[in-house]
Amino acid sequence: MFLPDGKLERPSLGPSSGGTMVINRLYLSDRTSRSKYLTDTGADVSVIPLSTVSKHLPPASLQLFATNGTVISTYGQTLVTLDLGLHRVFKWSFIIAGVSQPIIEADFLRYYGLLVDIRHGCLVDSLTKLHTQAWYSKGIILESRQSIATPIFIGCSLSSHLLLKLFQPLGSLDTR
């Protein structure tokens, strides 16, 4: 909306009436598997659903936590090769987890120099200068407590997660 002082009014990001919130999610498609990957710049790890790998893996000791504190079970790791249509392939270690959709984390994007262009709905490769079209999926969260199961931290408590964030170079595991 255009305001009389010449500035644009930003759309409300808070909950709408009745405790619901409309959210937008940006997805990329792997050309090889035709899987849709949620691009989540707030996720600390990349995950792939257990159902896409095998349904008979034993649980691993690593636990992930969603933004709402829910525990996300894990079942190991797998190397995933993605073809996002950028004239190069991307290999990354994904955690196999009890999630409903694959999620690409911020470190993946940073490592490969991929830029998320929300305005134009695409992913830009800073190396090749190519871009690939992404798409938005709109959803509604009925209550803010029912957040998406996006893995944001690993371990046994929020305080240990915050310490790892503060001292990230000391706590980082380079699995690439």
MOTA-V296971 format. One record per backbone hydrogen bond with DSSP energy under -1.0 kcal/mol. CO is the residue of the C=O (numbers start at 0). NH is the residue of the N-H. Records with the same first field share a line. If there is no record, write none. Layout:
BEGIN
CO=NH  NH
END
This chain:
BEGIN
0=8
2=5
6=2
15=18
19=15
20=140
22=138
24=136
25=38
26=134
27=36
29=33
34=29
36=27
37=103
39=42
42=105
45=94
46=102
47=96
48=51
49=52  53
62=154
63=71
64=151  152
65=68
69=65
71=63
72=97
73=59
75=95
77=93
79=91
81=89
82=30
89=81
91=79
93=77
94=47
95=74
96=49  98
101=37
102=46
103=39
104=108
105=109
106=110
107=111
108=113
112=125
114=123
116=121
120=133
121=116
122=131
123=114
124=128
129=124
131=122
134=26
136=24
138=22
140=20
142=145
144=146
147=149
150=43
152=64
156=160
157=161
158=162
159=163
160=164
161=165
162=166
164=167
166=169  170
167=171
172=174
END
